[in-house]
Amino acid sequence: MGRSWTFLDDNDPKHKAKLTLQWLQQKKVKVLEWPSQSPHLNIIEPLWGDLKRAVHARSPKTLHDLEAFCQDEWAAIPPARIQGLTDNYYKRLHAVIDAKGGNTQY
């Protein structure tokens, strides 16, 4: 039994290389339509910001430090932070719908 995959990207032009699109089509990977550069609904975006700030504060000096700090800080994200972003999803979804895809407070 094969696996079914759905691919999601933010439609940034660098993710739309002809070779990439051909590969996805050849492999019959379903591509989920998503608004270009839309952090409004992607709960990972605030977490990337949290990670970036935490790692920057530790000032990694080597690539090894950077990797270790990223792993440490990612593991230290409180489950309540992730739960809060998940719980808030429908509020953000309705804000995007009300704004017809435009800017929201999020």
Helices and strands as residue ranges (DSSP letters): E 6-7, G 13-15, H 18-26, E 30-31, H 44-57, H 63-75, H 79-87, H 89-98
